[in-house]
Structures are given as structure tokens and as C-alpha cells.
Amino acid sequence: MVASLGGFLGRKSDGDPGAETTWKGLERLTDIAAVFAIFFSSA
């Protein structure tokens, strides 16, 4: 799931996601978590 956030498409011939794709996915997940925390902490 993290790799898909980084742009990995998961096609049959793609192989495994690399470190850069995983890193991009983790950065995007961090951004999503920060927005979630900001949005729900103001209630």
C-alpha cells in the first residue's frame, strides 16, 4: 500500500517496488497523517 502511494502501479511485469518508490510513499503517508491530525484535532 505504501508503494502505491509512491507511484508503484503493481503490474504483472513491473517487479518489486524499489527504495525510492517506497520512500516517496512514506513521505506521502506522513503528509496524509499530518492533515488527518490537524483536521480531527480541532474538533
PDBQT receptor file of N, H, CA, C and O in Angstrom, charges set to zero:
ATOM      1  N   MET A   1       0.824  -1.184   0.000  1.00  0.00    +0.000 N 
ATOM      2  CA  MET A   1       0.000   0.000   0.000  1.00  0.00    +0.000 C 
ATOM      3  C   MET A   1       0.874   1.256   0.000  1.00  0.00    +0.000 C 
ATOM      4  O   MET A   1       0.563   2.229  -0.687  1.00  0.00    +0.000 OA
ATOM      5  N   VAL A   2       1.948   1.235   0.757  1.00  0.00    +0.000 N 
ATOM      6  H   VAL A   2       2.200   0.444   1.315  1.00  0.00    +0.000 HD
ATOM      7  CA  VAL A   2       2.845   2.386   0.791  1.00  0.00    +0.000 C 
ATOM      8  C   VAL A   2       3.468   2.611  -0.578  1.00  0.00    +0.000 C 
ATOM      9  O   VAL A   2       3.618   3.751  -1.017  1.00  0.00    +0.000 OA
ATOM     10  N   ALA A   3       3.829   1.525  -1.250  1.00  0.00    +0.000 N 
ATOM     11  H   ALA A   3       3.707   0.599  -0.893  1.00  0.00    +0.000 HD
ATOM     12  CA  ALA A   3       4.436   1.651  -2.577  1.00  0.00    +0.000 C 
ATOM     13  C   ALA A   3       3.445   2.250  -3.579  1.00  0.00    +0.000 C 
ATOM     14  O   ALA A   3       3.852   2.996  -4.470  1.00  0.00    +0.000 OA
ATOM     15  N   SER A   4       2.178   1.943  -3.451  1.00  0.00    +0.000 N 
ATOM     16  H   SER A   4       1.848   1.337  -2.728  1.00  0.00    +0.000 HD
ATOM     17  CA  SER A   4       1.200   2.521  -4.373  1.00  0.00    +0.000 C 
ATOM     18  C   SER A   4       1.061   4.027  -4.144  1.00  0.00    +0.000 C 
ATOM     19  O   SER A   4       0.784   4.767  -5.088  1.00  0.00    +0.000 OA
ATOM     20  N   LEU A   5       1.248   4.488  -2.915  1.00  0.00    +0.000 N 
ATOM     21  H   LEU A   5       1.474   3.887  -2.149  1.00  0.00    +0.000 HD
ATOM     22  CA  LEU A   5       1.245   5.928  -2.656  1.00  0.00    +0.000 C 
ATOM     23  C   LEU A   5       2.447   6.602  -3.305  1.00  0.00    +0.000 C 
ATOM     24  O   LEU A   5       2.398   7.785  -3.641  1.00  0.00    +0.000 OA
ATOM     25  N   GLY A   6       3.532   5.837  -3.479  1.00  0.00    +0.000 N 
ATOM     26  H   GLY A   6       3.572   4.876  -3.205  1.00  0.00    +0.000 HD
ATOM     27  CA  GLY A   6       4.729   6.362  -4.114  1.00  0.00    +0.000 C 
ATOM     28  C   GLY A   6       4.725   6.269  -5.619  1.00  0.00    +0.000 C 
ATOM     29  O   GLY A   6       5.681   6.701  -6.264  1.00  0.00    +0.000 OA
ATOM     30  N   GLY A   7       3.675   5.716  -6.197  1.00  0.00    +0.000 N 
ATOM     31  H   GLY A   7       2.899   5.365  -5.674  1.00  0.00    +0.000 HD
ATOM     32  CA  GLY A   7       3.563   5.663  -7.640  1.00  0.00    +0.000 C 
ATOM     33  C   GLY A   7       3.735   4.287  -8.244  1.00  0.00    +0.000 C 
ATOM     34  O   GLY A   7       3.735   4.155  -9.468  1.00  0.00    +0.000 OA
ATOM     35  N   PHE A   8       3.879   3.266  -7.431  1.00  0.00    +0.000 N 
ATOM     36  H   PHE A   8       3.879   3.374  -6.437  1.00  0.00    +0.000 HD
ATOM     37  CA  PHE A   8       4.032   1.900  -7.944  1.00  0.00    +0.000 C 
ATOM     38  C   PHE A   8       2.691   1.404  -8.462  1.00  0.00    +0.000 C 
ATOM     39  O   PHE A   8       1.686   1.460  -7.753  1.00  0.00    +0.000 OA
ATOM     40  N   LEU A   9       2.675   0.918  -9.699  1.00  0.00    +0.000 N 
ATOM     41  H   LEU A   9       3.491   0.873 -10.275  1.00  0.00    +0.000 HD
ATOM     42  CA  LEU A   9       1.420   0.516 -10.334  1.00  0.00    +0.000 C 
ATOM     43  C   LEU A   9       1.059  -0.940 -10.087  1.00  0.00    +0.000 C 
ATOM     44  O   LEU A   9      -0.116  -1.298 -10.166  1.00  0.00    +0.000 OA
ATOM     45  N   GLY A  10       2.032  -1.786  -9.792  1.00  0.00    +0.000 N 
ATOM     46  H   GLY A  10       2.987  -1.495  -9.728  1.00  0.00    +0.000 HD
ATOM     47  CA  GLY A  10       1.753  -3.173  -9.471  1.00  0.00    +0.000 C 
ATOM     48  C   GLY A  10       1.361  -4.044 -10.640  1.00  0.00    +0.000 C 
ATOM     49  O   GLY A  10       0.650  -5.034 -10.464  1.00  0.00    +0.000 OA
ATOM     50  N   ARG A  11       1.814  -3.694 -11.839  1.00  0.00    +0.000 N 
ATOM     51  H   ARG A  11       2.392  -2.890 -11.982  1.00  0.00    +0.000 HD
ATOM     52  CA  ARG A  11       1.511  -4.530 -13.000  1.00  0.00    +0.000 C 
ATOM     53  C   ARG A  11       2.308  -5.821 -12.935  1.00  0.00    +0.000 C 
ATOM     54  O   ARG A  11       3.301  -5.907 -12.213  1.00  0.00    +0.000 OA
ATOM     55  N   LYS A  12       1.885  -6.803 -13.671  1.00  0.00    +0.000 N 
ATOM     56  H   LYS A  12       1.078  -6.733 -14.258  1.00  0.00    +0.000 HD
ATOM     57  CA  LYS A  12       2.488  -8.128 -13.621  1.00  0.00    +0.000 C 
ATOM     58  C   LYS A  12       3.981  -8.086 -13.968  1.00  0.00    +0.000 C 
ATOM     59  O   LYS A  12       4.770  -8.807 -13.358  1.00  0.00    +0.000 OA
ATOM     60  N   SER A  13       4.373  -7.268 -14.917  1.00  0.00    +0.000 N 
ATOM     61  H   SER A  13       3.732  -6.682 -15.412  1.00  0.00    +0.000 HD
ATOM     62  CA  SER A  13       5.765  -7.246 -15.370  1.00  0.00    +0.000 C 
ATOM     63  C   SER A  13       6.624  -6.194 -14.668  1.00  0.00    +0.000 C 
ATOM     64  O   SER A  13       7.780  -6.008 -15.047  1.00  0.00    +0.000 OA
ATOM     65  N   ASP A  14       6.097  -5.505 -13.662  1.00  0.00    +0.000 N 
ATOM     66  H   ASP A  14       5.158  -5.656 -13.354  1.00  0.00    +0.000 HD
ATOM     67  CA  ASP A  14       6.842  -4.418 -13.017  1.00  0.00    +0.000 C 
ATOM     68  C   ASP A  14       7.908  -4.887 -12.036  1.00  0.00    +0.000 C 
ATOM     69  O   ASP A  14       8.893  -4.174 -11.841  1.00  0.00    +0.000 OA
ATOM     70  N   GLY A  15       7.761  -6.030 -11.422  1.00  0.00    +0.000 N 
ATOM     71  H   GLY A  15       6.961  -6.609 -11.581  1.00  0.00    +0.000 HD
ATOM     72  CA  GLY A  15       8.697  -6.444 -10.384  1.00  0.00    +0.000 C 
ATOM     73  C   GLY A  15       8.342  -5.792  -9.055  1.00  0.00    +0.000 C 
ATOM     74  O   GLY A  15       7.243  -5.270  -8.872  1.00  0.00    +0.000 OA
ATOM     75  N   ASP A  16       9.290  -5.835  -8.143  1.00  0.00    +0.000 N 
ATOM     76  H   ASP A  16      10.183  -6.260  -8.292  1.00  0.00    +0.000 HD
ATOM     77  CA  ASP A  16       9.052  -5.271  -6.817  1.00  0.00    +0.000 C 
ATOM     78  C   ASP A  16       9.331  -3.776  -6.811  1.00  0.00    +0.000 C 
ATOM     79  O   ASP A  16      10.141  -3.297  -7.605  1.00  0.00    +0.000 OA
ATOM     80  N   PRO A  17       8.667  -3.025  -5.920  1.00  0.00    +0.000 N 
ATOM     81  CA  PRO A  17       8.954  -1.594  -5.823  1.00  0.00    +0.000 C 
ATOM     82  C   PRO A  17      10.328  -1.379  -5.199  1.00  0.00    +0.000 C 
ATOM     83  O   PRO A  17      10.779  -2.170  -4.371  1.00  0.00    +0.000 OA
ATOM     84  N   GLY A  18      10.976  -0.310  -5.602  1.00  0.00    +0.000 N 
ATOM     85  H   GLY A  18      10.610   0.333  -6.274  1.00  0.00    +0.000 HD
ATOM     86  CA  GLY A  18      12.312  -0.011  -5.096  1.00  0.00    +0.000 C 
ATOM     87  C   GLY A  18      12.285   0.897  -3.886  1.00  0.00    +0.000 C 
ATOM     88  O   GLY A  18      11.226   1.252  -3.367  1.00  0.00    +0.000 OA
ATOM     89  N   ALA A  19      13.473   1.262  -3.453  1.00  0.00    +0.000 N 
ATOM     90  H   ALA A  19      14.333   0.974  -3.874  1.00  0.00    +0.000 HD
ATOM     91  CA  ALA A  19      13.618   2.096  -2.264  1.00  0.00    +0.000 C 
ATOM     92  C   ALA A  19      13.057   3.498  -2.489  1.00  0.00    +0.000 C 
ATOM     93  O   ALA A  19      12.424   4.063  -1.597  1.00  0.00    +0.000 OA
ATOM     94  N   GLU A  20      13.286   4.059  -3.677  1.00  0.00    +0.000 N 
ATOM     95  H   GLU A  20      13.800   3.599  -4.401  1.00  0.00    +0.000 HD
ATOM     96  CA  GLU A  20      12.803   5.412  -3.944  1.00  0.00    +0.000 C 
ATOM     97  C   GLU A  20      11.279   5.463  -3.967  1.00  0.00    +0.000 C 
ATOM     98  O   GLU A  20      10.683   6.409  -3.451  1.00  0.00    +0.000 OA
ATOM     99  N   THR A  21      10.654   4.469  -4.553  1.00  0.00    +0.000 N 
ATOM    100  H   THR A  21      11.138   3.701  -4.972  1.00  0.00    +0.000 HD
ATOM    101  CA  THR A  21       9.195   4.420  -4.597  1.00  0.00    +0.000 C 
ATOM    102  C   THR A  21       8.621   4.261  -3.194  1.00  0.00    +0.000 C 
ATOM    103  O   THR A  21       7.625   4.895  -2.845  1.00  0.00    +0.000 OA
ATOM    104  N   THR A  22       9.252   3.417  -2.399  1.00  0.00    +0.000 N 
ATOM    105  H   THR A  22      10.061   2.902  -2.682  1.00  0.00    +0.000 HD
ATOM    106  CA  THR A  22       8.802   3.224  -1.025  1.00  0.00    +0.000 C 
ATOM    107  C   THR A  22       8.987   4.504  -0.217  1.00  0.00    +0.000 C 
ATOM    108  O   THR A  22       8.121   4.868   0.577  1.00  0.00    +0.000 OA
ATOM    109  N   TRP A  23      10.114   5.189  -0.417  1.00  0.00    +0.000 N 
ATOM    110  H   TRP A  23      10.818   4.893  -1.063  1.00  0.00    +0.000 HD
ATOM    111  CA  TRP A  23      10.382   6.436   0.301  1.00  0.00    +0.000 C 
ATOM    112  C   TRP A  23       9.344   7.501  -0.057  1.00  0.00    +0.000 C 
ATOM    113  O   TRP A  23       8.836   8.194   0.826  1.00  0.00    +0.000 OA
ATOM    114  N   LYS A  24       9.030   7.633  -1.337  1.00  0.00    +0.000 N 
ATOM    115  H   LYS A  24       9.442   7.070  -2.053  1.00  0.00    +0.000 HD
ATOM    116  CA  LYS A  24       8.011   8.593  -1.766  1.00  0.00    +0.000 C 
ATOM    117  C   LYS A  24       6.660   8.261  -1.145  1.00  0.00    +0.000 C 
ATOM    118  O   LYS A  24       5.919   9.161  -0.750  1.00  0.00    +0.000 OA
ATOM    119  N   GLY A  25       6.339   6.976  -1.059  1.00  0.00    +0.000 N 
ATOM    120  H   GLY A  25       6.941   6.245  -1.380  1.00  0.00    +0.000 HD
ATOM    121  CA  GLY A  25       5.091   6.558  -0.432  1.00  0.00    +0.000 C 
ATOM    122  C   GLY A  25       5.043   6.889   1.038  1.00  0.00    +0.000 C 
ATOM    123  O   GLY A  25       4.002   7.303   1.549  1.00  0.00    +0.000 OA
ATOM    124  N   LEU A  26       6.170   6.712   1.738  1.00  0.00    +0.000 N 
ATOM    125  H   LEU A  26       7.016   6.376   1.323  1.00  0.00    +0.000 HD
ATOM    126  CA  LEU A  26       6.227   7.048   3.158  1.00  0.00    +0.000 C 
ATOM    127  C   LEU A  26       6.098   8.556   3.381  1.00  0.00    +0.000 C 
ATOM    128  O   LEU A  26       5.464   8.994   4.341  1.00  0.00    +0.000 OA
ATOM    129  N   GLU A  27       6.700   9.345   2.496  1.00  0.00    +0.000 N 
ATOM    130  H   GLU A  27       7.216   8.989   1.716  1.00  0.00    +0.000 HD
ATOM    131  CA  GLU A  27       6.551  10.800   2.603  1.00  0.00    +0.000 C 
ATOM    132  C   GLU A  27       5.098  11.207   2.408  1.00  0.00    +0.000 C 
ATOM    133  O   GLU A  27       4.582  12.063   3.127  1.00  0.00    +0.000 OA
ATOM    134  N   ARG A  28       4.456  10.602   1.452  1.00  0.00    +0.000 N 
ATOM    135  H   ARG A  28       4.875   9.907   0.868  1.00  0.00    +0.000 HD
ATOM    136  CA  ARG A  28       3.040  10.935   1.188  1.00  0.00    +0.000 C 
ATOM    137  C   ARG A  28       2.161  10.481   2.351  1.00  0.00    +0.000 C 
ATOM    138  O   ARG A  28       1.222  11.183   2.726  1.00  0.00    +0.000 OA
ATOM    139  N   LEU A  29       2.456   9.308   2.929  1.00  0.00    +0.000 N 
ATOM    140  H   LEU A  29       3.219   8.738   2.625  1.00  0.00    +0.000 HD
ATOM    141  CA  LEU A  29       1.699   8.824   4.081  1.00  0.00    +0.000 C 
ATOM    142  C   LEU A  29       1.876   9.748   5.278  1.00  0.00    +0.000 C 
ATOM    143  O   LEU A  29       0.930   9.967   6.035  1.00  0.00    +0.000 OA
ATOM    144  N   THR A  30       3.076  10.292   5.456  1.00  0.00    +0.000 N 
ATOM    145  H   THR A  30       3.844  10.114   4.841  1.00  0.00    +0.000 HD
ATOM    146  CA  THR A  30       3.320  11.252   6.532  1.00  0.00    +0.000 C 
ATOM    147  C   THR A  30       2.490  12.509   6.335  1.00  0.00    +0.000 C 
ATOM    148  O   THR A  30       1.921  13.037   7.290  1.00  0.00    +0.000 OA
ATOM    149  N   ASP A  31       2.418  12.989   5.100  1.00  0.00    +0.000 N 
ATOM    150  H   ASP A  31       2.880  12.560   4.324  1.00  0.00    +0.000 HD
ATOM    151  CA  ASP A  31       1.595  14.161   4.809  1.00  0.00    +0.000 C 
ATOM    152  C   ASP A  31       0.124  13.887   5.084  1.00  0.00    +0.000 C 
ATOM    153  O   ASP A  31      -0.570  14.729   5.654  1.00  0.00    +0.000 OA
ATOM    154  N   ILE A  32      -0.346  12.734   4.688  1.00  0.00    +0.000 N 
ATOM    155  H   ILE A  32       0.218  12.050   4.225  1.00  0.00    +0.000 HD
ATOM    156  CA  ILE A  32      -1.754  12.368   4.914  1.00  0.00    +0.000 C 
ATOM    157  C   ILE A  32      -2.047  12.292   6.406  1.00  0.00    +0.000 C 
ATOM    158  O   ILE A  32      -3.093  12.759   6.857  1.00  0.00    +0.000 OA
ATOM    159  N   ALA A  33      -1.134  11.710   7.174  1.00  0.00    +0.000 N 
ATOM    160  H   ALA A  33      -0.284  11.331   6.808  1.00  0.00    +0.000 HD
ATOM    161  CA  ALA A  33      -1.323  11.593   8.621  1.00  0.00    +0.000 C 
ATOM    162  C   ALA A  33      -1.329  12.969   9.290  1.00  0.00    +0.000 C 
ATOM    163  O   ALA A  33      -2.096  13.199  10.226  1.00  0.00    +0.000 OA
ATOM    164  N   ALA A  34      -0.481  13.882   8.817  1.00  0.00    +0.000 N 
ATOM    165  H   ALA A  34       0.142  13.695   8.057  1.00  0.00    +0.000 HD
ATOM    166  CA  ALA A  34      -0.440  15.228   9.387  1.00  0.00    +0.000 C 
ATOM    167  C   ALA A  34      -1.746  15.970   9.126  1.00  0.00    +0.000 C 
ATOM    168  O   ALA A  34      -2.277  16.623  10.025  1.00  0.00    +0.000 OA
ATOM    169  N   VAL A  35      -2.258  15.876   7.929  1.00  0.00    +0.000 N 
ATOM    170  H   VAL A  35      -1.827  15.345   7.200  1.00  0.00    +0.000 HD
ATOM    171  CA  VAL A  35      -3.533  16.526   7.596  1.00  0.00    +0.000 C 
ATOM    172  C   VAL A  35      -4.662  15.914   8.414  1.00  0.00    +0.000 C 
ATOM    173  O   VAL A  35      -5.536  16.631   8.902  1.00  0.00    +0.000 OA
ATOM    174  N   PHE A  36      -4.648  14.605   8.567  1.00  0.00    +0.000 N 
ATOM    175  H   PHE A  36      -3.938  14.022   8.171  1.00  0.00    +0.000 HD
ATOM    176  CA  PHE A  36      -5.661  13.923   9.368  1.00  0.00    +0.000 C 
ATOM    177  C   PHE A  36      -5.623  14.424  10.816  1.00  0.00    +0.000 C 
ATOM    178  O   PHE A  36      -6.665  14.699  11.411  1.00  0.00    +0.000 OA
ATOM    179  N   ALA A  37      -4.412  14.539  11.377  1.00  0.00    +0.000 N 
ATOM    180  H   ALA A  37      -3.565  14.315  10.893  1.00  0.00    +0.000 HD
ATOM    181  CA  ALA A  37      -4.266  15.002  12.750  1.00  0.00    +0.000 C 
ATOM    182  C   ALA A  37      -4.736  16.443  12.911  1.00  0.00    +0.000 C 
ATOM    183  O   ALA A  37      -5.396  16.773  13.896  1.00  0.00    +0.000 OA
ATOM    184  N   ILE A  38      -4.405  17.293  11.960  1.00  0.00    +0.000 N 
ATOM    185  H   ILE A  38      -3.869  17.025  11.160  1.00  0.00    +0.000 HD
ATOM    186  CA  ILE A  38      -4.826  18.689  12.018  1.00  0.00    +0.000 C 
ATOM    187  C   ILE A  38      -6.346  18.801  11.887  1.00  0.00    +0.000 C 
ATOM    188  O   ILE A  38      -6.990  19.561  12.610  1.00  0.00    +0.000 OA
ATOM    189  N   PHE A  39      -6.896  18.046  10.970  1.00  0.00    +0.000 N 
ATOM    190  H   PHE A  39      -6.373  17.429  10.383  1.00  0.00    +0.000 HD
ATOM    191  CA  PHE A  39      -8.330  18.128  10.705  1.00  0.00    +0.000 C 
ATOM    192  C   PHE A  39      -9.175  17.650  11.884  1.00  0.00    +0.000 C 
ATOM    193  O   PHE A  39     -10.203  18.247  12.201  1.00  0.00    +0.000 OA
ATOM    194  N   PHE A  40      -8.739  16.577  12.526  1.00  0.00    +0.000 N 
ATOM    195  H   PHE A  40      -7.903  16.091  12.268  1.00  0.00    +0.000 HD
ATOM    196  CA  PHE A  40      -9.549  15.997  13.590  1.00  0.00    +0.000 C 
ATOM    197  C   PHE A  40      -9.159  16.483  14.995  1.00  0.00    +0.000 C 
ATOM    198  O   PHE A  40      -9.869  16.186  15.956  1.00  0.00    +0.000 OA
ATOM    199  N   SER A  41      -8.068  17.210  15.134  1.00  0.00    +0.000 N 
ATOM    200  H   SER A  41      -7.492  17.451  14.353  1.00  0.00    +0.000 HD
ATOM    201  CA  SER A  41      -7.708  17.708  16.454  1.00  0.00    +0.000 C 
ATOM    202  C   SER A  41      -8.406  19.026  16.782  1.00  0.00    +0.000 C 
ATOM    203  O   SER A  41      -8.434  19.433  17.943  1.00  0.00    +0.000 OA
ATOM    204  N   SER A  42      -8.964  19.690  15.789  1.00  0.00    +0.000 N 
ATOM    205  H   SER A  42      -8.941  19.359  14.845  1.00  0.00    +0.000 HD
ATOM    206  CA  SER A  42      -9.621  20.971  16.028  1.00  0.00    +0.000 C 
ATOM    207  C   SER A  42     -11.082  20.818  16.448  1.00  0.00    +0.000 C 
ATOM    208  O   SER A  42     -11.761  21.813  16.700  1.00  0.00    +0.000 OA
ATOM    209  N   ALA A  43     -11.561  19.598  16.525  1.00  0.00    +0.000 N 
ATOM    210  H   ALA A  43     -11.009  18.789  16.321  1.00  0.00    +0.000 HD
ATOM    211  CA  ALA A  43     -12.980  19.379  16.864  1.00  0.00    +0.000 C 
ATOM    212  C   ALA A  43     -13.267  19.562  18.326  1.00  0.00    +0.000 C 
ATOM    213  O   ALA A  43     -14.411  19.411  18.755  1.00  0.00    +0.000 OA
TER     214      ALA A  43
